[in-house]
Amino acid sequence: MVNPIERIVAARRRLMQVAALRAGLILAFPAVTALVLAAALDLIGVATWERLGYVLAPAILAELRIALTAVGIAALAGCAAMAWRAWRAAGDLMNTAERVDQAVAGHQEIVTLAGLADPADSTAGGAQRTPLFPLLWRRAAGYLERFDPKRAFLFEVRPPLVRSLPIAAAILVVLAAVALALVRPPTPEQLQARRLRAAAEQLASSPSAIDKELASKILAAAAALENPAVPAPEKLQRLADAMSELERHQQSSHANASNGSNGAKGKSGGKGSGAGEAQGEAQGRGQGKGQGRNQGAGANQGQNSNGARGNQQIVELQNDLSKAQAQIEAAAGARNNAPRPGQGDKGNALKPGKNPNEKGPSQQPDSMAQGNSPRPDAFAKGQMPSSNSKNGKRDKGGSGDTHLGEFPVAENFQRFYKPGEGPAIQIRDARYVVFRLPTEVVSASGGKLVADSNRPLASVPYANAPLKQERLDTTPQERQLVPPRYRDLIR
Amino acid sequence: MGAAPQITPAERVADFQRVFARAEAEVSKVIVGHQDVIRKTLTALFAGGHVLIEGVPGLGKTLMCKTASDALGLSFKRIQFTPDLMPSDIVGTQVLTEVDGRREFHFKPGPIFAHVVLGDEINRATPKTQSAVLEAMEERQVTVLGVTYPLEPPFLVLATQNPIELEGTYPLPEAQMDRFLFKVVMGSPKPEELREILNRTTGAVTHLAETIFPASEAPGAIEQLKALVREVMVAEPIERYVIGIIGACTPNGPGAIPEVSQYLRFGPSPRGAQALILCAKVNALLDGRVSVSYEDVADGVMPALRHRLLRNFQAEAENVSTDSILDQALKRLKRPRA
């Protein structure tokens, strides 16, 4: 005969495991989601916003990655905490007995037995045991004879995962919203940096160490170009470094190419394959010792085409670098010409004013103010209130007032039925009726007047529809807005 | 001289089931239908409580009580409660008798001195007479002129009352209602049952219940079975479930449902909880178990609590029955750890 208490304790262990796993899984999926998103943020960017022509600043991208990683780690910690809590909560023997009782349909006999024979408390229920207790024990043992906790309490993965899906989806949605809010169209510098980076990546794929070095320099220049924290002179310096490296590279490649072609010519048939390989690497450095005799011509062709492509790439790179330099210089120049903070009066650029009625800077030529803007005449000057305007700021006037304060809101504008709407139109509903008289027919031979059935008919049945029923009693809500300078006068 | 054979717990439980089933069968030989009333009456007998039977005249209330006592071999007395019935008519009185030339007062026991006492139409007696039964029901003894006379166990009071003829009646006070373990309602028989009643009562053959126990052994045997009922075990969650039921039916009490607070003046007393547990224990034994389940408790809620709820004026005006309130409470009450 089985020991029912041992079975209940085994079931408790199983329930604790299941509860811990189930509780832990609720946050495990969101944690994995956040960590995967953090790891694949660059790929996601390439596949989404960069494809659409937007960029996310590297600093923001880094912060986003850190935030996602933090969320993932926090979720993992929460997962562990929830699992521990569930493990502890599932350790109650009476709860377990209740679950076992339900599993074996024991009519609370298992619960009663557990209450009277709790192994954790040797005195538990001892006073409540009656002479019928052995019978209860036997009956409970009978119930638990074929009871297997592992089969009775299965670990189902689906429910906790289903519960965790909304959390993972929320993380995705938040990421999408943040990305949507933070992506910006690329600046010219960023565009240039991107092009440089693409060219550098192509170069970096070459097995040549020189190419790789050049690629790394260009990448550094691109990073500097993109980084707003790097000052313009340093950016220029880096671009110049990259440019000089590129020129050096180009010179050496030209030299190698000429050597390579000479070698190929002199030893065509014998060493052409070697030259071909060299060109394949970069711009025909032609080390010139091939093996196949018969492959020389074909290899030379390949060498030439590869060399042309490489030259084009170099030229493009040079162009890109030059453009980047020009942009930085232009930006630096614009920055120098722009008014500096604290020198607003001396600069020429326009600044947004606080009072739309105020005149612009005195040095700014204001042709509108001179020629077209209305000026208050002498009477107006005399009658103008000298008190402050509504906002407490003195309205100096003089430069004309085109600011109405607020835009009129169109409300209640559809006061009339449109054609086809509303009740049937009677003639008495019309406010005026247009009659079209038939033209007189003049015939030299007499004849008679006939109705002109082919006369043009009105395509719109009425041009002046009656007021809508619900609008009859309401007054129009449109009101004429008064320019602020006249409001005080009217009051 | 050999020792008496030891009876195992399983045999005791089986013996209880056998006696109960036989008693039900014997009563059912005479009474057609009303299986639930018969079961609850026998349950109250083995739980050591009293039963208030409510039903219109002619349903066989008195016959059922007498048949049950006959089947179990218990003594039976019937008291017809009337407005002029005096307490001494129930408990007995001192009578002056002459023995050997000496005149002495001797106690002449009333009809309360029986194993099964049927108080017919108990609500027709005056409160003074009704209260005479109180001590007997609760203390299982009567006191006459300062002398206390114990009532021989088992002692079971079966009282009937007519729910329709209320003029000239004295409704039982709450204190006395509370002393009944169950209040069972006897409904009208179904057409098939009525046909069977006609066959049994108007024919030549008379159906009589056979006695299960000889009269001399019956009290002892029934007391043993009553002791077995008390040995049935109750788990702690079941006790909390019973407490939850009582709380849910107590106006403004913990866990009271809105209907209870709206329609009741008072809820069940602790006697209600005792009645629930005792009824559940008998139910468990009848199912062959030695521990109580939730279903055992739920089965006894209606008969054990319906007469312990005191409705307010609104409930009476809206004709809200205590059964409907209890039904709502049971539906809304969650079982512990379920």
Contacts between the chains, C-beta under 8 A, distances in Angstrom:
chain1	res1	chain2	res2	distance
A	94	B	236	7.2
A	94	B	237	6.9
A	94	B	337	6.9
A	95	B	337	5.8
A	98	B	237	6.9
A	98	B	337	4.2
A	98	B	338	7.2
A	102	B	338	7.8
A	107	B	287	7.4
A	107	B	289	6.1
A	107	B	291	7.7
A	107	B	293	4.0
A	107	B	295	7.2
A	108	B	235	5.7
A	108	B	237	7.3
A	108	B	238	6.2
A	108	B	291	6.3
A	108	B	292	6.9
A	108	B	293	4.4
A	108	B	294	6.4
A	109	B	289	6.2
A	109	B	290	8.0
A	109	B	291	5.0
A	109	B	293	7.7
A	111	B	235	4.6
A	111	B	237	5.9
A	111	B	238	7.8
A	112	B	233	5.3
A	112	B	234	7.2
A	112	B	235	4.0
A	112	B	238	7.7
A	112	B	291	3.7
A	112	B	292	7.5
A	113	B	291	7.7
A	114	B	235	8.0
A	115	B	235	4.7
A	115	B	236	5.1
A	115	B	237	7.8
A	116	B	233	6.6
A	116	B	235	8.0
A	128	B	233	6.5
A	129	B	233	7.4
A	130	B	231	4.1
A	130	B	232	7.6
A	130	B	233	5.9
A	130	B	290	7.9
A	131	B	9	6.1
A	131	B	231	6.0
A	132	B	9	4.8
A	132	B	12	7.9
A	132	B	13	7.5
A	132	B	228	8.0
A	132	B	231	5.0
A	132	B	232	6.7
A	132	B	233	6.6
A	132	B	290	4.0
A	133	B	233	7.1
A	133	B	290	7.9
A	134	B	9	6.2
A	135	B	8	7.8
A	135	B	9	4.1
A	135	B	10	5.5
A	135	B	13	6.9
A	135	B	290	5.1
A	136	B	233	6.4
A	136	B	290	5.1
A	136	B	291	5.7
A	138	B	10	7.9
A	139	B	289	7.1
A	139	B	290	7.4
